[in-house]
Amino acid sequence: MTLALTEVSPLGIAMAADSALTFNGKRSFSGAQKLIPASEIDAGLSIWGDFKVGDQYADEWLQGFVSTHIRSGLRLWDVAQSLAQELNQSSGVRGWMGIHVAGYDTKDGIRAPAFYHVLNGHHHVECQDGNVLWVPDEDPPIREFRAECDRSPEAMINSPMPYITRNGDIADYVFLSEALPGIFRNIESQTSLQFPYPATLYTRGEYLRFCIQMVADVYRLSNRRNLSLTQAPTVGETHVGGPITVLTISERGIQDFYTK
C-alpha cells in the first residue's frame, strides 16, 4: 500500500511518500521511488494506487516520462495533461491509480503554488473513525485518466490556507492526523513545546514525513501488522512503511529532496 501526502500553502509545496510495495498481501520493501522530482520545471510527481503500467513498475514508467517529456519552460498544467494522455495510451493499469503533480504554475499572469491530480476516477469515499465508507454512485473504478485542477494558482492567492491531498491507505491516517492538532494544542497550553517549529517549508516537509512514519509505526504495533512476511521484522511488516521520501518546493525552486 501507499501513503502519499502533498501540501500546498503560502510557504510553497511539501510532498512525502513511503516506499512500500504490496504483492498478494505480502510486504516487500524494494525501494519503490513513489516521489520523483522534475527539476527542469521545479515540480514533484508522486504515485499512488496500482504500481504497474503495462509490464513496467510505475516508478520506472514515471521516471521515463520525466526524462522524455518534461523540459524547461513547460507549464505544470501542460505536464499534468500530457501525463493523462500518456497513461491513457498505455495498457495494463488494472486498478486505481493517481499521480500528484505539484509545483509553481502561472495562469492569467498569476504565479503561485498549484496542485493537479492525474487519476483514473475520483472515487468518492468518506472516512469516519478510521473506516472507509463507500459513497453510492461513485465513478467506475476503471476509466480514462484525467487531469484534475485541484488547486490552481488563483485558488492559492485567493485562499492562502494550507491545502493537503492524501492518497493510498488513508483511512487511519485521516483519523490520526485530524486528532493531532488538538493533542498538540493541549500540550502547548501546558508546556513550552511548539510543534512543528519553526513555521518553514522544511518543517512542513518533515511534518509530513512524521505523519507517514507515525502511521507505519501504529500499524507495526497493532493488529494491522502484516504477519505473512518471511523477511526479518527490521524490513517492515505494515501496509505503509519503508524509507520515506520528502520533496519541498518554494518560489525559488526545489529546496529539499531526500529519503530517510
N, C-alpha and C positions, 0 to 999 in steps of 0.2 A: 504494500500500500504506500501511499504518499501523503505528505503534508506539505503543501506549497502555500506560502504566505507572501502577499505583496501589499505594501502600504504606500499610499501616495499622500503627501502632505506638503504644506508650505516649505518644509525643510528639503524636500526632494522625494526620492524613491528609495525604499528599503525593501529588499526581497530576501527570502530564505527558503530553503527546501532541504529535505532529508535525502538520503541516498540509497534507501532500501528498495529491494525488489521482492515480489511475491510470486512464487511458482507453485500452483496447485496446493495452496495452503501452507507451503513450506517457505521459510525465510532464507534468503541468500543475499548477503551484503557484498556486492561485487563492484562497488564504486560507481554506481549509476550517477551520471552528472546531469541532474534534473534542472539545474540552473546554469544558464550559459550567457556570458557577456557578448554583446555585439559592439565591439569597441569602435567600429567605423562610424556608428551613429550614437555612441554613448547610451546604449539601451541594454535591457536584460530580457531574456526569454526563459520561462520555466515551464516544465511539463508536468501534467498530472493525468491520471487515468491509464488507459491501455498503453503498454510500453512497447508496442510493436507497430511499425509502419511497414507493411509488406513483410519481408524477411529481415528487416533491419531493426535493431533496437532504436527506440525513439530518440534517445540522446545522440546516437550516431547520426540518425537522419537529420536531426535539428542542427548538429554541428556542420553537416554537409550543406544544409540550407544557408546557414550563416556565411559559410565560405564562398558559396557560389552566387548568392542572390543579394547580399547586403553590401552596399557600397556607400561611401561618404556622400552626403547630400540628400539621401532618401528621407522622406518624412516617415515618422513612426507609423502613421495610419496606412501608408502605402505598403510598409513591411507586413503589417497585420493582414491586409487584403491579399498580398502575394502568398503569405503562409496558408491562408484558407484555400486559395486556388491550387497550390501545390499539393496540399493534403487531399483535396477532392480528386485530383488526378492520380493520386497514389492508391493502390489497392491494399487491402489487408487490415485496415483498422476495424477490429471486430466489436470493440466495446466503446464506452465513453472515453473521450479524450479531450484535453484542452491545453492551450498554451497561453500563459500570461505574457503580455507584451507591454513593457513599461519603460518610460524614459521621458525626455522632454520633447514636445512637439509644438508646431506653430500652425495656428489656424486663424484666418481673418486678422492677421497681424498680431495675434496674442501667442506668446511663447510661455509655456508653463508645464509642470509635471502632467503626465497623461497616462492612462491605463486602458489598454484594449485587450479583449479576450477572444481568442480564436477557439471555437469548440463546436462539437457536433451535437448541439442541442442544449438549451437551457433546461436543466432537469429540476423542476420545482419541488423543493423539499423544505420542511420545517424541522428545526432541531429543538427539542424540548427535553430538558432533564437528561441530556446525553443520548436521547433516542432520535433516530431519523424517522420522520413521519412523511410518507409519500402523499403528495397532493394529487387528487384526481385530475385527469385530462392533461397530464404533462405531455411535453413533446415526446414523440417516439425516441427511444434511446439511440437508435442508429439513423442518422440522416446526414445531410451535407454539412460540411464545416462552414461556419460563417464568422466573420469578424464583427464583434460587437463593440461599440464605442461606450464602454462602461464609464469612463471618466475622461472627458475631453479637456483641453487646456482652459476653455471658458469656464467649465464647471469648477476647476480648482481656483480660478481667480474670483469667481462669484461666491463660492462657498469654501473658504480656506480651512476646512476641518479635515483631519486625517480620514482617509477612505481606505479600508482594508478589504482585500479579497482573499478568501481561504478556500482551498480545494483539496480533494483527496479524502482521507479518513478524518473528517472534520467534526463528527458529532461530539466526541468527548472534548476535543479542543474548544469547540464553541462554549460548552458548559464551563470548562475551566477558565477560559480567557475572560468570560463575562463575570466570573466570580472574583477574579484577581484585583480589579480596581478597588472594589470595596474593601478587600483584605488589606491592600496597601494603604488605603486612606486611614483605616483603623490603626495600622502600625505607625504611620506617620504622625497621627494625633497623639500617640503615647510615647514616641521615641523621637530621636533626631534623624532617623533614617528617611532618606528620599530615594525613590526607586521608580523608574530608571533615572539616573542622573549622570551628567547634566543633559539638558534637552538639546541633543545634537543628532545629526544624521547617523553618526557612527553608533550611538547608543540605541537608536531606533532599530538598526540592523541587529545589534546584539540582543535587543529585547525579543525580536522575532526568533532569533536562534534559541534564546532561553525558553520561549514558549514551545518550540518543537521538541527541545530536549526534555522539557517537563512532561509533555505527553508521552514521549518514548519511555521515560523512567516510570511514569504512572502505570503504563501498560506492562512494563517489565516486572513490576512488583505487585501486579494484580492478577485477577482471573483472566484478563485479556492476553496474558503471556502465551505465546505460541510454543507448545511443548513438543511439536512434531519435528523440531530441528535435530539434526545429527551433529551440527557444529558445536564447538565449545561455547559456553554461555557468554564468554567475552565478545563473541562475534555479534551477539544480539538476538533477541527472541521476541520481538514485538512487531506489530503491524507498521509502526513508524520507527525509524532509527537510522543508525549508521552515522558517519560523518555528516555534518550539516554545512551547507554552502550558503554564504551571505554575499549579497551584492548591494552596494549603495551608489546612488547617482545624484549629483547636485547639478545646478545650472552650469557648473564648470566642467562637468563630465563625470565619468566613473571615478568614484573616490576609493571604494574598498571592494576587493574581491578575494575571498579566502574561504577555505574549508577547514573545519576543526570539529 
